[in-house]
Structure formats: C-alpha cells, structure tokens
C-alpha cells in the first residue's frame, strides 16, 4: 500500500531517498482506487518525533502495495515542545479539530517518553481520552503502541500499567497465541519483537479486560492484543516499528548518561539484541570507560554493521493484515466507521461464531 505524499512533510522525502514507495499526488489521482485515510497521533518527545514518523510511515506504507494510504499526523497541544519541533508541527501537522472535521478510517497512536512520564499526567490525560473516545466512535480501528496501549487499557478497561523496577529492554522471542485470528493468520508462529519500556500490562490484566491475546513472549509478556471483537482496539506493548539501530541508539544514550554522571551505573546490554561480535565491541568500549579510558568515540557505526533485524517481516505482516481489515470493513465515506451491514460491535463476526 504505497503512501501518498499529500503534504511537504520532510519524512516523505526521507523515505523516497531510502527507495521506499511513496506516490506523488498526480500519480495517486490517476489510480481508480479508494484511498485509505489513517490518523497518526505522535506523542513522542522532540528528539524522537520525526524518527517515529519515519518508522511508522515506513511500516504502514510497506505492509501492502495495493491501496493508497494517506497518513494524517497530529499531536496533543499540551505536550511541551521546543521551537524546532513546534515549527515542524505547525508546518506539517493537522489539528485534532481538522482530523475530526475531515474524518479518518483508522488511527495509530504512538508511545511517549516513559522515563519522563512514568504515569499518564493530568495535562495529557484528558485530551488523550478525548482522542481515544472519538476514535472508537468514528473510526474502524485504533492501533496503540506501548505507552498509548497502557493509557488506553487504563481508560477503556480500568487496567493501569504496573511500573517495573528495571527496564524491559531488548529483542524477545514471541509466539502466536490465536493463529486463526485474521491479523496474525498465516504469519510465522514464532518471531522476534523489540521492547523498550518501564511499565507493563500483565497477561492477567489483559484477561480481566476480556481482550484477545494474539502474540506473547514467555520472557517479555504480551505484545499484541485486541478488544474482544478482534478489531476495534489493537495494542502493541513492543516496538515492531523499530529500525535495526533503534535499541543501539537508546543504549548509546544511556552510556553517555553514565559518562556524564546522569546515571549511577553503566547500562546493561539490551537483551538478545547484540550479535556476539557486536557485544564484543560494546564490551570493549565499556571496559575502556570503566578503566578511565574515555578518549575513544562510542563505536556506533561498527556495532551497527554487526546487528541483525529479526522482526521487520513479521511486523509488516501483522500491520498489513490490520490495514487490510480496515480497508475491507470501513465505509467509503471516511466519516463513517463501517460499511453498511457491518455490526460495529462484532465487525469480524468473531463473537457470533
């Protein structure tokens, strides 16, 4: 499903330079296909805001190459931004009022910076609740990532996240738990997913919320779950959108924090992420730092060359299935959530089966 370059957002040009599929408006206009409109609520902090755009746009755009997808980014005005990030938002983003007026078929909500927002703050809570409530009534499906999933579980089901003493950080093996569900049907039954979070919704909490657990790790817990109907609400606790180097950049940041006295301990390696060669490089740098040898630069480029991406294909498969279901059941009028004859409380017919 190629993206349509419906604005001058720099992320589109960045994706084009990577060789990604992005249609110019005139190309899109020549195709007689009903386009799909997906809202993108970006709550990531300034430093990660544009990276989140690229990661999610890439994942959604490459999940299928049939339907034209218009992505509509917006954010919560209550999130404090620096001048550069605010200029980016003012130039390329829409307001929530515009999103509501124009209508969308589905909504994707990003995570946020848990380390500075360990709980849903009062300032964020009400506007985020408003977005989630509107989306449920007016779109076919809402897909929430990490922090957004935790906020939605709190709001929709009264299941707030548990705060961990240590960070769940690394790449973990997962299994498909409901293989006949349309989102995961036909996928590899076992695959990897990156995680990076301090908070967690447990299996018991998902069960109390009467949600369907689709993908789970014995080590990292539930990754993917849906509302009981199977489509209206989809949550990811992990980060399938991550680039191969995303965890490395987080690790480097924590190393720099230690070297600058901003954290008391040298950070552990992200679990199951470094290949043996990459780990040797990271360990050698750690040993130098601990020995007081701080003159060398962190070997980010060299480590990156020895990393392996073991999650992208499965991520595209799951997101592609989700996008396909939205396209199948949404109304031709993007202000209406479902085509005529579809039960909004059981769009996939799973509850009646």
C-alpha positions as semicolon CSV with decimal commas, in nm:
position;residue;x (nm);y (nm);z (nm)
1;X;0,000;0,000;0,000
2;X;0,206;0,297;-0,120
3;X;0,190;0,616;0,080
4;X;0,066;0,929;-0,092
5;X;0,276;1,241;-0,049
6;X;-0,019;1,459;0,049
7;X;0,194;1,734;0,207
8;X;0,553;1,859;0,211
9;X;0,634;1,673;0,533
10;X;1,012;1,603;0,509
11;X;0,960;1,242;0,616
12;X;0,820;1,166;0,270
13;X;1,138;1,288;0,101
14;X;1,349;1,095;0,350
15;X;1,157;0,777;0,267
16;X;1,197;0,841;-0,105
17;X;1,574;0,868;-0,065
18;X;1,562;0,527;0,104
19;X;1,392;0,385;-0,205
20;X;1,055;0,349;-0,035
21;X;0,721;0,351;-0,219
22;X;0,567;0,700;-0,199
23;X;0,325;0,827;-0,466
24;X;0,310;1,185;-0,585
25;X;-0,045;1,330;-0,573
26;X;-0,071;1,328;-0,953
27;X;0,022;0,959;-0,961
28;X;-0,236;0,882;-0,695
29;X;-0,505;1,074;-0,883
30;X;-0,458;0,852;-1,189
31;X;-0,538;0,534;-0,993
32;X;-0,906;0,444;-0,961
33;X;-0,876;0,301;-0,610
34;X;-1,049;0,415;-0,292
35;X;-0,771;0,556;-0,075
36;X;-0,737;0,489;0,297
37;X;-0,701;0,771;0,549
38;X;-0,519;0,693;0,875
39;X;-0,462;0,942;1,155
40;X;-0,122;0,940;1,326
41;X;-0,116;1,080;1,680
42;X;0,252;1,141;1,752
43;X;0,325;1,179;2,125
44;X;0,698;1,111;2,107
45;X;0,938;1,370;2,253
46;X;1,109;1,619;2,024
47;X;1,426;1,415;1,970
48;X;1,229;1,109;1,856
49;X;0,931;1,276;1,690
50;X;1,049;1,262;1,328
51;X;1,207;0,919;1,376
52;X;0,868;0,791;1,492
53;X;0,713;0,938;1,177
54;X;0,960;0,756;0,956
55;X;0,932;0,426;1,142
56;X;0,553;0,410;1,139
57;X;0,512;0,560;0,792
58;X;0,760;0,306;0,658
59;X;0,593;0,015;0,835
60;X;0,242;0,111;0,724
61;X;0,344;0,207;0,372
62;X;0,532;-0,116;0,305
63;X;0,281;-0,350;0,467
64;X;0,094;-0,386;0,136
65;X;0,135;-0,228;-0,206
66;X;-0,222;-0,213;-0,335
67;X;-0,420;0,058;-0,155
68;X;-0,316;0,423;-0,145
69;X;-0,270;0,540;0,214
70;X;-0,297;0,899;0,330
71;X;-0,141;0,946;0,673
72;X;-0,250;1,248;0,873
73;X;-0,011;1,338;1,159
74;X;-0,126;1,538;1,459
75;X;-0,024;1,571;1,823
76;X;-0,155;1,684;2,160
77;X;-0,107;2,062;2,202
78;X;-0,047;2,011;2,576
79;X;0,285;1,837;2,504
80;X;0,561;2,090;2,560
81;X;0,779;2,132;2,251
82;X;1,098;2,311;2,165
83;X;1,100;2,577;1,895
84;X;1,223;2,349;1,615
85;X;0,977;2,069;1,690
86;X;0,690;2,316;1,722
87;X;0,779;2,467;1,385
88;X;0,770;2,118;1,233
89;X;0,426;2,058;1,386
90;X;0,292;2,397;1,279
91;X;0,414;2,339;0,925
92;X;0,322;1,977;0,861
93;X;0,074;1,854;1,120
94;X;-0,301;1,892;1,141
95;X;-0,503;1,978;1,447
96;X;-0,735;1,726;1,609
97;X;-1,023;1,953;1,507
98;X;-0,917;1,918;1,142
99;X;-0,893;1,540;1,182
100;X;-1,246;1,526;1,320
101;X;-1,384;1,755;1,050
102;X;-1,227;1,559;0,763
103;X;-1,270;1,209;0,906
104;X;-1,029;0,916;0,907
105;X;-1,069;0,541;0,860
106;X;-0,832;0,435;1,139
107;X;-0,597;0,581;1,397
108;X;-0,242;0,495;1,505
109;X;-0,123;0,633;1,840
110;X;0,249;0,628;1,923
111;X;0,420;0,571;2,252
112;X;0,570;0,850;2,462
113;X;0,877;0,909;2,675
114;X;0,804;0,688;2,976
115;X;1,118;0,793;3,157
116;X;0,990;1,147;3,199
117;X;0,622;1,048;3,203
118;X;0,601;0,731;3,414
119;X;0,229;0,783;3,456
120;X;-0,034;0,948;3,242
121;X;-0,003;1,310;3,352
122;X;-0,308;1,521;3,423
123;X;-0,218;1,750;3,133
124;X;-0,209;1,464;2,882
125;X;-0,486;1,252;3,023
126;X;-0,799;1,445;2,928
127;X;-0,703;1,531;2,568
128;X;-0,577;1,177;2,509
129;X;-0,903;1,036;2,646
130;X;-1,092;1,266;2,410
131;X;-0,896;1,135;2,110
132;X;-0,944;0,770;2,208
133;X;-1,316;0,817;2,274
134;X;-1,369;0,996;1,944
135;X;-1,167;0,736;1,754
136;X;-1,371;0,448;1,893
137;X;-1,696;0,606;1,780
138;X;-1,575;0,734;1,443
139;X;-1,306;0,501;1,304
140;X;-1,289;0,135;1,213
141;X;-0,991;0,060;1,436
142;X;-0,746;0,225;1,675
143;X;-0,392;0,084;1,696
144;X;-0,199;0,192;2,006
145;X;0,173;0,144;2,065
146;X;0,343;0,091;2,403
147;X;0,259;0,391;2,628
148;X;-0,058;0,459;2,426
149;X;-0,170;0,099;2,481
150;X;-0,122;0,143;2,854
151;X;-0,322;0,466;2,852
152;X;-0,600;0,301;2,652
153;X;-0,611;-0,001;2,885
154;X;-0,642;0,239;3,176
155;X;-0,914;0,445;3,008
156;X;-1,115;0,170;2,838
157;X;-1,079;-0,114;3,086
158;X;-0,962;0,027;3,418
159;X;-0,630;-0,162;3,395
160;X;-0,342;0,078;3,468
161;X;0,014;-0,037;3,391
162;X;0,246;-0,176;3,655
163;X;0,573;0,014;3,699
164;X;0,885;-0,202;3,671
165;X;1,199;-0,156;3,880
166;X;1,411;-0,241;3,576
167;X;1,357;-0,162;3,212
168;X;1,218;-0,427;2,977
169;X;1,476;-0,374;2,707
170;X;1,585;-0,592;2,418
171;X;1,459;-0,824;2,144
172;X;1,246;-1,115;2,260
173;X;1,104;-1,430;2,106
174;X;0,725;-1,439;2,078
175;X;0,462;-1,693;1,981
176;X;0,127;-1,650;1,809
177;X;-0,140;-1,747;2,061
178;X;-0,451;-1,726;1,842
179;X;-0,334;-1,839;1,496
180;X;-0,678;-1,820;1,333
181;X;-0,723;-1,451;1,410
182;X;-0,720;-1,251;1,083
183;X;-0,442;-1,016;1,198
184;X;-0,193;-1,298;1,261
185;X;-0,332;-1,572;1,038
186;X;-0,061;-1,711;0,811
187;X;0,224;-1,538;0,994
188;X;0,527;-1,719;1,129
189;X;0,414;-1,881;1,452
190;X;0,728;-1,762;1,631
191;X;0,912;-1,434;1,572
192;X;1,101;-1,154;1,749
193;X;0,978;-0,816;1,871
194;X;1,182;-0,533;2,030
195;X;1,065;-0,397;2,367
196;X;1,174;-0,082;2,549
197;X;0,960;0,018;2,847
198;X;0,945;0,059;3,222
199;X;0,572;-0,009;3,254
200;X;0,377;-0,322;3,175
201;X;0,026;-0,459;3,139
202;X;0,029;-0,821;3,255
203;X;-0,147;-1,118;3,099
204;X;-0,383;-1,124;3,399
205;X;-0,480;-0,763;3,330
206;X;-0,548;-0,833;2,962
207;X;-0,765;-1,125;3,069
208;X;-0,954;-0,907;3,317
209;X;-1,018;-0,667;3,030
210;X;-1,157;-0,962;2,829
211;X;-0,912;-0,894;2,548
212;X;-0,780;-1,138;2,291
213;X;-0,410;-1,212;2,338
214;X;-0,265;-1,266;1,991
215;X;0,112;-1,260;2,046
216;X;0,303;-1,329;2,368
217;X;0,657;-1,390;2,491
218;X;0,735;-1,613;2,790
219;X;1,004;-1,361;2,883
220;X;0,863;-1,022;2,780
221;X;0,492;-1,087;2,827
222;X;0,203;-0,993;2,598
223;X;0,297;-0,798;2,287
224;X;-0,020;-0,787;2,077
225;X;-0,381;-0,797;2,192
226;X;-0,717;-0,678;2,063
227;X;-1,055;-0,588;2,202
228;X;-1,289;-0,887;2,224
229;X;-1,440;-0,808;1,884
230;X;-1,093;-0,852;1,732
231;X;-1,055;-0,519;1,553
232;X;-1,186;-0,202;1,720
233;X;-0,886;-0,170;1,951
234;X;-0,542;-0,320;1,879
235;X;-0,247;-0,274;2,113
236;X;0,127;-0,334;2,084
237;X;0,337;-0,341;2,402
238;X;0,652;-0,389;2,196
239;X;0,802;-0,178;1,918
240;X;0,774;-0,367;1,587
241;X;0,827;-0,035;1,407
242;X;1,186;-0,003;1,538
243;X;1,478;0,033;1,300
244;X;1,766;-0,212;1,332
245;X;1,967;0,054;1,520
246;X;1,691;0,196;1,743
247;X;1,788;0,000;2,054
248;X;2,155;0,076;1,987
249;X;2,083;0,448;1,991
250;X;1,897;0,407;2,320
251;X;2,191;0,210;2,459
252;X;2,440;0,474;2,344
253;X;2,229;0,744;2,511
254;X;2,239;0,554;2,840
255;X;2,615;0,503;2,809
256;X;2,658;0,877;2,756
257;X;2,434;0,943;3,056
258;X;2,666;0,728;3,268
259;X;2,977;0,901;3,137
260;X;2,823;1,242;3,213
261;X;2,718;1,140;3,563
262;X;2,347;1,134;3,483
263;X;2,302;0,771;3,586
264;X;2,489;0,585;3,864
265;X;2,558;0,257;3,685
266;X;2,686;0,153;3,347
267;X;2,383;0,034;3,146
268;X;2,335;-0,337;3,077
269;X;2,322;-0,459;2,719
270;X;1,975;-0,476;2,565
271;X;1,876;-0,842;2,599
272;X;1,912;-1,075;2,297
273;X;1,995;-0,782;2,069
274;X;2,370;-0,776;2,011
275;X;2,529;-1,043;1,798
276;X;2,846;-1,192;1,953
277;X;3,067;-0,958;1,750
278;X;2,854;-0,654;1,833
279;X;2,861;-0,746;2,201
280;X;3,239;-0,779;2,194
281;X;3,265;-0,426;2,055
282;X;3,024;-0,286;2,314
283;X;3,203;-0,473;2,595
284;X;3,543;-0,342;2,485
285;X;3,415;0,015;2,498
286;X;3,258;-0,047;2,839
287;X;3,585;-0,188;2,972
288;X;3,774;0,118;2,848
289;X;3,525;0,353;3,014
290;X;3,535;0,165;3,343
291;X;3,916;0,178;3,330
292;X;3,906;0,554;3,287
293;X;3,993;0,548;2,917
294;X;3,730;0,788;2,780
295;X;3,908;0,927;2,476
296;X;3,756;0,694;2,217
297;X;3,422;0,759;2,050
298;X;3,140;0,512;2,103
299;X;3,169;0,259;1,812
300;X;2,810;0,305;1,691
301;X;2,872;0,256;1,319
302;X;3,087;-0,051;1,369
303;X;2,835;-0,212;1,605
304;X;2,551;-0,136;1,362
305;X;2,726;-0,335;1,089
306;X;2,703;-0,645;1,306
307;X;2,338;-0,615;1,413
308;X;2,058;-0,831;1,273
309;X;1,695;-0,733;1,218
310;X;1,479;-1,033;1,313
311;X;1,139;-0,862;1,342
312;X;1,064;-0,646;1,036
313;X;0,895;-0,910;0,817
314;X;0,655;-1,017;1,091
315;X;0,581;-0,655;1,174
316;X;0,488;-0,582;0,812
317;X;0,271;-0,893;0,800
318;X;0,071;-0,801;1,111
319;X;0,030;-0,435;1,017
320;X;-0,056;-0,531;0,660
321;X;-0,332;-0,759;0,784
322;X;-0,462;-0,484;1,012
323;X;-0,465;-0,230;0,728
324;X;-0,636;-0,484;0,503
325;X;-0,911;-0,542;0,758
326;X;-0,967;-0,170;0,797
327;X;-0,990;-0,133;0,419
328;X;-1,228;-0,427;0,395
329;X;-1,477;-0,309;0,657
330;X;-1,458;0,071;0,657
331;X;-1,722;0,284;0,487
332;X;-1,650;0,458;0,158
333;X;-1,738;0,779;0,344
334;X;-1,440;0,834;0,574
335;X;-1,664;0,999;0,832
336;X;-1,846;0,670;0,885
337;X;-1,661;0,387;1,065
338;X;-1,814;0,084;0,891
339;X;-1,967;-0,009;0,561
340;X;-2,340;-0,073;0,564
341;X;-2,444;-0,405;0,712
342;X;-2,140;-0,446;0,939
343;X;-2,207;-0,483;1,311
344;X;-1,974;-0,230;1,481
345;X;-1,974;-0,444;1,795
346;X;-1,866;-0,754;1,603
347;X;-1,718;-0,643;1,268
348;X;-1,525;-0,967;1,207
349;X;-1,811;-1,191;1,319
350;X;-1,590;-1,349;1,585
351;X;-1,839;-1,306;1,868
352;X;-2,126;-1,461;1,675
353;X;-1,919;-1,762;1,566
